[in-house]
Amino acid sequence: MKGSRLTALLVGFAAALTLSACGVPPSDVIEAGEPASGVSPGSKPSVPVVVSLYFLDDGALKAYPRKMAEPVDLGTVLGQLFDGPTNGESVTATTQLPRLANAPDVTGGSGHGVSIKLPDDVAPLSHPAVLQLACTVAHVSGSFAALPKAAHRDGALASTNVHVLGNGWTRTQSADSCPEPWQP
């Protein structure tokens, strides 16, 4: 009987403490920084997409997958290409493209062409460097606004020409002979 009295006393004491905690006194508004933010109704969260950047692997062009957050445009993709391979990619990947202080000017031309204007101090690009550009441009999804929707037609690579312009020089390259892009 003594044990049940002690248990009942402890249960009663715990109930009294719980009930007394319900009376939280009112207070003024407490400032705690900026209002909450996040995804507004109707907007889509940023989703990473995978694009194929073309680097050289033992002298041969090879597609390297790169995750990028949407929205992605051709200027952003080419900026990544000119930045060169990441530390992980550089185990096998090299580039003949120069590092640029500023992103190149990219414009979609008529038909299936894209023009890339490089800064005036960039020397003429080698043939492999122009191929890196042409293949990357051709295999970027046609859903990006800055790219003419010519990269793929019926699952096959369409003819895409890239015109690279420098100070006093021009290179034009077709993407007809590019290796296939990276496949997950």
Secondary structure, 3 states (H helix, E strand, C coil): CHHHHHHHHHHHHHHHHHHHCCCCCCCCCCCCCCCCCCCCCCCCCCCEEEEEEEEEECCEEEEEEEEEECCCCHHHHHHHHHHCCCCCHHHCEECCCCCCCCCCEEEECCCCEEEEECCCCCCCCCHHHHHHHHHHHHHCCCCCCCCCCCCEECCEECCCEEEEEECCEEEEEECCCCCCCCCC
